[in-house]
Amino acid sequence: MRLPLLTFCLAAALVQPALAHDDHDEHEHGALGAHVHGESHLDLAQTDTGLELQWRSPAADLLGFEHAPRNQKEQDAVAALRQSLENPQALVKLPAAADCQLAEASAISPLFAKDTNASGHLDVEATMSFTCSKPTALDGLDLSGWFARFPNSHSVEVQAIVASGQQGAELTAQQPRLKW
């Protein structure tokens, strides 16, 4: 996976609020740093061959709960979430002219580990890597599918490093597209 490249690029250009957490936040929220319900974060890096995405979102925004599954319906919801994040073609649309294909995707959360002690304000993290046969045509993305699949995710805070430079944006269901 190209996550080290994404991590390096983003660390060089961005200051992550999660790095400035204190131990009180970690114990109180059950994850690194605080999160805001309704607000997901997307770090994006354009590469010579495609696009790398790294997401962080409160579990409640994606599932409707932030605890270990208590019944079969919640277990099924967690499994469906993981499936969606590991097969994100319906969540993230890239320009057809760029001819991009999903190279890799993964999702992590204490909820996926079937941790019966998982509780508190839990996050879900996902990474996605797309390879494009015409990367110069890669000039934006559309998250309409994200907002349709996760209606409790009211906004996605985007930090992007693209060919034209660094930019930030707040995407919503009403404004789900980012152009660069």
DOLUMPA-747952 format. One record per residue: chain; z, y negated, x of N, C-alpha, C, CB in turn. Coordinates in pm, whole numbers. Glycine has a CB too. Example, Ala and Ser with C-alpha at 12.3 -4.5 7.8 and 13.67 -1.06 7.14 Angstrom:
REM residues 2
(atom A,(780,569,1319),(780,450,1230),(780,330,1320),(905,447,1131));
(atom A,(708,225,1285),(714,106,1367),(787,-3,1290),(572,60,1408));
END
This chain:
REM residues 180
(atom A,(0,118,84),(0,0,0),(0,-124,89),(122,0,-96));
(atom A,(-54,-233,39),(-64,-355,115),(54,-447,92),(-191,-426,82));
(atom A,(161,-396,40),(280,-476,12),(329,-552,135),(390,-389,-40));
(atom A,(328,-495,257),(372,-572,372),(288,-700,390),(365,-487,498));
(atom A,(157,-693,368),(74,-811,378),(115,-915,275),(-73,-775,360));
(atom A,(135,-872,152),(177,-963,47),(311,-1024,80),(183,-891,-87));
(atom A,(404,-943,124),(537,-992,159),(528,-1094,271),(629,-876,199));
(atom A,(448,-1064,372),(434,-1157,484),(373,-1289,438),(347,-1094,594));
(atom A,(265,-1282,363),(198,-1404,316),(291,-1488,230),(72,-1369,236));
(atom A,(358,-1425,138),(444,-1500,49),(567,-1554,120),(486,-1414,-68));
(atom A,(622,-1477,211),(739,-1524,284),(703,-1644,371),(799,-1412,370));
(atom A,(583,-1645,423),(540,-1756,507),(519,-1884,428),(413,-1719,579));
(atom A,(488,-1870,299),(452,-1989,222),(550,-2027,112),(320,-1968,161));
(atom A,(634,-1935,72),(719,-1959,-45),(866,-1941,-12),(679,-1867,-159));
(atom A,(949,-2013,-82),(1093,-1995,-72),(1136,-1924,-198),(1169,-2131,-52));
(atom A,(1192,-1807,-185),(1231,-1727,-300),(1372,-1765,-345),(1224,-1578,-266));
(atom A,(1389,-1804,-472),(1523,-1835,-521),(1619,-1718,-510),(1516,-1881,-665));
(atom A,(1566,-1597,-517),(1653,-1479,-511),(1724,-1467,-376),(1571,-1353,-538));
(atom A,(1669,-1529,-272),(1733,-1521,-142),(1860,-1604,-137),(1638,-1566,-34));
(atom A,(1874,-1696,-229),(1989,-1786,-228),(2093,-1745,-330),(1945,-1928,-254));
(atom A,(2109,-1616,-353),(2210,-1570,-448),(2342,-1548,-375),(2165,-1441,-520));
(atom A,(2448,-1545,-451),(2577,-1513,-392),(2623,-1377,-443),(2682,-1622,-424));
(atom A,(2727,-1323,-381),(2774,-1190,-418),(2819,-1184,-563),(2888,-1148,-328));
(atom A,(2871,-1296,-615),(2914,-1299,-755),(2796,-1267,-847),(2975,-1438,-790));
(atom A,(2679,-1326,-820),(2560,-1298,-901),(2522,-1151,-894),(2443,-1385,-856));
(atom A,(2526,-1095,-774),(2485,-956,-758),(2573,-862,-838),(2487,-917,-610));
(atom A,(2703,-882,-836),(2793,-795,-909),(2784,-820,-1059),(2936,-814,-862));
(atom A,(2771,-945,-1098),(2767,-978,-1240),(2639,-933,-1306),(2784,-1127,-1258));
(atom A,(2527,-943,-1237),(2398,-914,-1299),(2345,-774,-1268),(2299,-1015,-1256));
(atom A,(2400,-705,-1173),(2356,-570,-1144),(2225,-565,-1069),(2345,-493,-1269));
(atom A,(2175,-677,-1019),(2051,-682,-944),(2059,-804,-853),(1926,-689,-1038));
(atom A,(1968,-814,-759),(1969,-928,-670),(1931,-1053,-746),(1875,-907,-552));
(atom A,(2015,-1154,-738),(1985,-1283,-799),(1991,-1278,-950),(1850,-1330,-756));
(atom A,(1997,-1395,-1009),(2000,-1407,-1154),(1858,-1404,-1207),(2073,-1536,-1198));
(atom A,(1846,-1370,-1334),(1716,-1381,-1397),(1730,-1451,-1530),(1652,-1242,-1415));
(atom A,(1621,-1500,-1581),(1619,-1572,-1707),(1538,-1489,-1805),(1560,-1716,-1690));
(atom A,(1599,-1453,-1917),(1524,-1376,-2017),(1406,-1457,-2066),(1615,-1336,-2135));
(atom A,(1294,-1388,-2083),(1171,-1453,-2127),(1084,-1500,-2013),(1204,-1568,-2215));
(atom A,(1135,-1494,-1890),(1062,-1548,-1776),(1040,-1440,-1670),(1138,-1666,-1715));
(atom A,(913,-1406,-1649),(874,-1312,-1544),(823,-1391,-1425),(767,-1211,-1594));
(atom A,(819,-1327,-1309),(769,-1390,-1187),(658,-1304,-1129),(884,-1411,-1083));
(atom A,(553,-1370,-1086),(439,-1302,-1025),(405,-1372,-895),(317,-1300,-1120));
(atom A,(410,-1296,-785),(362,-1343,-656),(226,-1278,-636),(463,-1309,-538));
(atom A,(129,-1359,-598),(-9,-1315,-591),(-67,-1355,-457),(-93,-1373,-708));
(atom A,(-139,-1266,-392),(-207,-1297,-267),(-349,-1242,-271),(-129,-1240,-144));
(atom A,(-444,-1332,-251),(-583,-1291,-241),(-608,-1246,-98),(-681,-1407,-282));
(atom A,(-674,-1135,-82),(-706,-1083,51),(-857,-1087,71),(-651,-938,70));
(atom A,(-903,-1044,187),(-1047,-1039,213),(-1118,-941,121),(-1072,-1002,359));
(atom A,(-1044,-843,70),(-1107,-738,-10),(-1059,-732,-154),(-1084,-606,54));
(atom A,(-964,-818,-192),(-916,-808,-330),(-794,-892,-357),(-886,-666,-363));
(atom A,(-699,-831,-428),(-583,-905,-477),(-461,-816,-474),(-608,-959,-618));
(atom A,(-348,-873,-430),(-220,-805,-428),(-127,-880,-524),(-160,-799,-283));
(atom A,(-59,-808,-612),(32,-867,-709),(170,-804,-694),(-21,-849,-852));
(atom A,(272,-887,-706),(409,-837,-705),(484,-908,-819),(480,-863,-565));
(atom A,(533,-827,-915),(599,-877,-1035),(749,-854,-1029),(541,-810,-1158));
(atom A,(824,-941,-1096),(966,-919,-1122),(993,-972,-1262),(1058,-991,-1014));
(atom A,(1054,-890,-1344),(1079,-929,-1482),(1209,-868,-1532),(962,-886,-1572));
(atom A,(1282,-942,-1617),(1401,-882,-1679),(1360,-761,-1765),(1477,-987,-1765));
(atom A,(1435,-655,-1755),(1404,-534,-1834),(1404,-565,-1983),(1506,-423,-1804));
(atom A,(1490,-655,-2027),(1496,-688,-2171),(1364,-743,-2221),(1608,-788,-2198));
(atom A,(1292,-816,-2136),(1164,-873,-2177),(1057,-767,-2195),(1117,-976,-2075));
(atom A,(1071,-658,-2122),(970,-553,-2124),(1005,-438,-2217),(949,-500,-1985));
(atom A,(1136,-419,-2239),(1184,-305,-2318),(1261,-344,-2444),(1270,-220,-2232));
(atom A,(1324,-459,-2440),(1413,-497,-2549),(1557,-460,-2522),(1367,-433,-2678));
(atom A,(1585,-398,-2407),(1722,-363,-2367),(1730,-358,-2215),(1765,-227,-2429));
(atom A,(1854,-363,-2162),(1879,-363,-2017),(1989,-263,-1981),(1917,-503,-1969));
(atom A,(1985,-148,-2036),(2084,-45,-2006),(2012,89,-1994),(2196,-40,-2116));
(atom A,(2083,187,-1944),(2026,321,-1937),(1988,364,-2079),(2126,422,-1872));
(atom A,(1875,433,-2095),(1835,477,-2229),(1944,559,-2296),(1705,560,-2222));
(atom A,(1971,525,-2422),(2079,590,-2496),(2030,694,-2596),(2161,487,-2569));
(atom A,(1898,698,-2616),(1843,794,-2711),(1697,821,-2674),(1855,740,-2858));
(atom A,(1635,910,-2747),(1497,949,-2716),(1399,833,-2731),(1453,1064,-2806));
(atom A,(1421,749,-2831),(1332,633,-2851),(1336,541,-2728),(1373,554,-2978));
(atom A,(1454,515,-2672),(1466,431,-2553),(1410,502,-2430),(1613,393,-2530));
(atom A,(1428,634,-2419),(1369,709,-2308),(1217,701,-2313),(1414,857,-2312));
(atom A,(1161,712,-2434),(1016,702,-2450),(967,562,-2415),(976,736,-2595));
(atom A,(1044,459,-2450),(1007,320,-2418),(1005,299,-2267),(1106,222,-2484));
(atom A,(1104,353,-2196),(1108,340,-2050),(988,412,-1988),(1240,398,-1993));
(atom A,(957,531,-2036),(842,606,-1983),(711,531,-2010),(836,747,-2045));
(atom A,(697,473,-2128),(576,398,-2163),(563,272,-2078),(576,360,-2313));
(atom A,(676,207,-2051),(675,88,-1965),(626,125,-1826),(814,25,-1958));
(atom A,(682,227,-1770),(641,269,-1635),(493,303,-1632),(725,389,-1587));
(atom A,(447,373,-1734),(305,409,-1743),(218,283,-1748),(279,497,-1869));
(atom A,(259,183,-1826),(183,58,-1836),(176,-15,-1703),(245,-34,-1942));
(atom A,(288,-21,-1632),(292,-92,-1506),(218,-19,-1394),(435,-116,-1465));
(atom A,(212,112,-1401),(142,189,-1298),(-6,206,-1330),(208,325,-1283));
(atom A,(-48,164,-1448),(-188,165,-1490),(-216,30,-1559),(-220,287,-1587));
(atom A,(-216,-78,-1479),(-211,-213,-1535),(-344,-274,-1577),(-150,-302,-1438));
(atom A,(-450,-198,-1586),(-579,-255,-1618),(-579,-329,-1751),(-684,-147,-1619));
(atom A,(-497,-287,-1847),(-488,-355,-1975),(-398,-479,-1967),(-435,-260,-2082));
(atom A,(-317,-490,-1863),(-225,-603,-1849),(-286,-720,-1774),(-99,-557,-1778));
(atom A,(-368,-689,-1672),(-426,-789,-1584),(-578,-775,-1586),(-371,-775,-1439));
(atom A,(-646,-880,-1628),(-792,-880,-1628),(-841,-970,-1516),(-850,-927,-1766));
(atom A,(-931,-917,-1434),(-992,-992,-1326),(-1138,-1017,-1361),(-978,-916,-1190));
(atom A,(-1202,-1118,-1301),(-1341,-1148,-1333),(-1432,-1027,-1314),(-1389,-1264,-1248));
(atom A,(-1513,-999,-1413),(-1604,-884,-1407),(-1699,-895,-1288),(-1685,-872,-1537));
(atom A,(-1739,-1017,-1254),(-1833,-1038,-1143),(-1775,-992,-1009),(-1871,-1184,-1135));
(atom A,(-1642,-989,-997),(-1579,-946,-871),(-1580,-794,-855),(-1435,-997,-864));
(atom A,(-1601,-722,-966),(-1608,-575,-964),(-1485,-515,-894),(-1737,-528,-895));
(atom A,(-1368,-542,-953),(-1241,-496,-895),(-1195,-365,-957),(-1133,-603,-914));
(atom A,(-1134,-284,-874),(-1076,-156,-917),(-931,-151,-871),(-1158,-35,-860));
(atom A,(-848,-88,-951),(-709,-68,-911),(-705,28,-794),(-623,-15,-1030));
(atom A,(-642,-14,-684),(-627,72,-567),(-493,144,-571),(-640,-10,-437));
(atom A,(-386,70,-603),(-252,127,-611),(-168,46,-706),(-186,132,-471));
(atom A,(-70,111,-765),(28,43,-849),(156,125,-850),(-26,21,-995));
(atom A,(268,56,-849),(396,125,-857),(495,34,-929),(449,164,-716));
(atom A,(598,96,-983),(703,22,-1053),(838,82,-1016),(681,25,-1207));
(atom A,(937,-5,-997),(1071,42,-965),(1173,-29,-1052),(1102,20,-816));
(atom A,(1276,44,-1086),(1389,-8,-1162),(1494,102,-1165),(1347,-52,-1306));
(atom A,(1620,65,-1172),(1722,168,-1191),(1697,249,-1319),(1862,104,-1196));
(atom A,(1629,189,-1415),(1599,260,-1540),(1504,377,-1518),(1538,163,-1642));
(atom A,(1414,365,-1421),(1319,472,-1393),(1384,587,-1318),(1201,418,-1313));
(atom A,(1495,560,-1252),(1566,662,-1175),(1657,745,-1265),(1647,598,-1063));
(atom A,(1652,717,-1394),(1739,786,-1491),(1885,772,-1451),(1700,936,-1500));
(atom A,(1920,653,-1403),(2057,622,-1364),(2139,598,-1490),(2062,497,-1269));
(atom A,(2224,693,-1524),(2303,681,-1647),(2406,569,-1639),(2371,811,-1677));
(atom A,(2427,514,-1519),(2520,403,-1503),(2450,268,-1501),(2599,421,-1376));
(atom A,(2317,268,-1516),(2241,142,-1513),(2285,54,-1628),(2089,169,-1519));
(atom A,(2325,-67,-1594),(2366,-163,-1696),(2359,-302,-1637),(2511,-132,-1748));
(atom A,(2391,-399,-1716),(2387,-536,-1670),(2249,-595,-1688),(2429,-544,-1525));
(atom A,(2223,-703,-1621),(2096,-773,-1632),(1998,-713,-1533),(2113,-926,-1607));
(atom A,(1934,-605,-1569),(1846,-531,-1480),(1705,-587,-1479),(1843,-385,-1518));
(atom A,(1643,-585,-1362),(1504,-626,-1346),(1417,-502,-1332),(1488,-719,-1224));
(atom A,(1288,-524,-1358),(1186,-426,-1330),(1091,-493,-1232),(1111,-377,-1462));
(atom A,(1053,-422,-1128),(959,-474,-1029),(836,-385,-1025),(1025,-484,-888));
(atom A,(722,-449,-1006),(597,-374,-1000),(507,-437,-894),(526,-371,-1138));
(atom A,(431,-352,-826),(331,-400,-733),(198,-339,-774),(367,-362,-585));
(atom A,(93,-419,-755),(-42,-376,-791),(-137,-426,-685),(-82,-428,-932));
(atom A,(-231,-342,-648),(-331,-376,-548),(-468,-348,-607),(-309,-297,-416));
(atom A,(-554,-449,-605),(-691,-434,-654),(-787,-455,-539),(-720,-534,-770));
(atom A,(-889,-370,-531),(-995,-383,-432),(-1121,-423,-507),(-1016,-250,-350));
(atom A,(-1190,-525,-454),(-1308,-579,-522),(-1432,-562,-434),(-1287,-727,-558));
(atom A,(-1542,-515,-493),(-1665,-501,-415),(-1731,-636,-391),(-1763,-407,-487));
(atom A,(-1697,-736,-472),(-1748,-873,-453),(-1630,-970,-455),(-1854,-911,-564));
(atom A,(-1546,-965,-351),(-1423,-1044,-352),(-1446,-1195,-359),(-1343,-1013,-230));
(atom A,(-1562,-1244,-318),(-1587,-1388,-326),(-1599,-1434,-471),(-1714,-1424,-250));
(atom A,(-1623,-1342,-564),(-1630,-1376,-707),(-1492,-1374,-773),(-1723,-1279,-780));
(atom A,(-1391,-1335,-698),(-1255,-1330,-749),(-1198,-1472,-751),(-1165,-1234,-664));
(atom A,(-1198,-1534,-867),(-1158,-1674,-877),(-1055,-1700,-987),(-1279,-1760,-901));
(atom A,(-987,-1594,-1032),(-886,-1613,-1135),(-837,-1481,-1190),(-939,-1699,-1246));
(atom A,(-744,-1490,-1283),(-697,-1373,-1356),(-653,-1413,-1495),(-582,-1304,-1280));
(atom A,(-648,-1316,-1582),(-613,-1337,-1722),(-500,-1240,-1756),(-738,-1316,-1818));
(atom A,(-389,-1296,-1804),(-273,-1214,-1839),(-255,-1199,-1990),(-147,-1274,-1780));
(atom A,(-362,-1215,-2066),(-353,-1198,-2212),(-295,-1061,-2247),(-492,-1214,-2277));
(atom A,(-336,-959,-2174),(-286,-824,-2198),(-137,-811,-2171),(-361,-725,-2114));
(atom A,(-87,-882,-2069),(56,-882,-2038),(135,-936,-2157),(86,-967,-1911));
(atom A,(93,-1051,-2207),(166,-1114,-2317),(153,-1036,-2447),(116,-1256,-2337));
(atom A,(40,-968,-2467),(24,-884,-2586),(115,-762,-2578),(-124,-840,-2602));
(atom A,(125,-702,-2460),(207,-580,-2442),(356,-613,-2440),(168,-509,-2311));
(atom A,(392,-730,-2385),(532,-768,-2370),(559,-902,-2439),(571,-776,-2219));
(atom A,(568,-905,-2571),(585,-1031,-2643),(715,-1104,-2613),(576,-1006,-2790));
(atom A,(815,-1036,-2558),(940,-1103,-2520),(929,-1174,-2385),(1053,-1004,-2516));
(atom A,(818,-1154,-2316),(792,-1226,-2191),(720,-1355,-2229),(706,-1139,-2090));
(atom A,(797,-1463,-2242),(743,-1589,-2292),(664,-1666,-2187),(855,-1676,-2342));
(atom A,(697,-1644,-2059),(623,-1712,-1953),(622,-1626,-1827),(684,-1850,-1924));
(atom A,(519,-1648,-1746),(508,-1586,-1614),(494,-1699,-1513),(385,-1485,-1607));
(atom A,(594,-1710,-1426),(590,-1810,-1319),(511,-1750,-1204),(736,-1851,-1274));
(atom A,(399,-1811,-1170),(308,-1758,-1069),(316,-1841,-942),(164,-1754,-1121));
(atom A,(331,-1775,-830),(315,-1834,-698),(199,-1761,-634),(449,-1824,-611));
(atom A,(95,-1836,-597),(-27,-1773,-549),(-70,-1826,-414),(-138,-1792,-649));
(atom A,(-120,-1735,-332),(-188,-1771,-209),(-329,-1715,-224),(-114,-1713,-78));
(atom A,(-425,-1806,-235),(-564,-1768,-259),(-651,-1834,-153),(-610,-1809,-403));
(atom A,(-779,-1803,-155),(-871,-1855,-54),(-868,-2007,-46),(-1013,-1809,-83));
(atom A,(-848,-2074,-158),(-847,-2221,-160),(-712,-2281,-125),(-890,-2270,-295));
(atom A,(-609,-2199,-106),(-477,-2250,-69),(-366,-2192,-155),(-475,-2399,-78));
(atom A,(-253,-2260,-154),(-136,-2216,-230),(-130,-2293,-360),(-5,-2235,-148));
(atom A,(-89,-2224,-467),(-69,-2293,-594),(35,-2220,-676),(-200,-2305,-672));
(atom A,(91,-2292,-769),(188,-2237,-862),(144,-2270,-1003),(329,-2291,-834));
(atom A,(188,-2190,-1097),(152,-2214,-1237),(251,-2142,-1327),(7,-2167,-1267));
(atom A,(261,-2189,-1449),(337,-2120,-1551),(237,-2075,-1658),(451,-2211,-1611));
(atom A,(223,-1945,-1674),(131,-1890,-1774),(210,-1847,-1896),(50,-1772,-1715));
(atom A,(148,-1863,-2011),(210,-1826,-2139),(105,-1756,-2225),(268,-1952,-2213));
(atom A,(147,-1704,-2338),(53,-1640,-2431),(-53,-1741,-2476),(128,-1581,-2554));
(atom A,(-16,-1867,-2487),(-111,-1969,-2527),(-202,-2013,-2412),(-38,-2088,-2583));
(atom A,(-154,-1999,-2289),(-231,-2033,-2169),(-216,-1920,-2066),(-184,-2171,-2109));
(atom A,(-286,-1807,-2089),(-265,-1688,-2005),(-355,-1678,-1882),(-284,-1568,-2087));
(atom A,(-439,-1778,-1858),(-537,-1767,-1749),(-503,-1860,-1632),(-677,-1798,-1801));
(atom A,(-526,-1808,-1514),(-511,-1885,-1391),(-645,-1883,-1321),(-398,-1828,-1298));
(atom A,(-697,-2002,-1288),(-822,-2014,-1212),(-790,-2074,-1076),(-928,-2103,-1289));
(atom A,(-864,-2032,-976),(-850,-2092,-844),(-985,-2109,-779),(-759,-2008,-754));
END
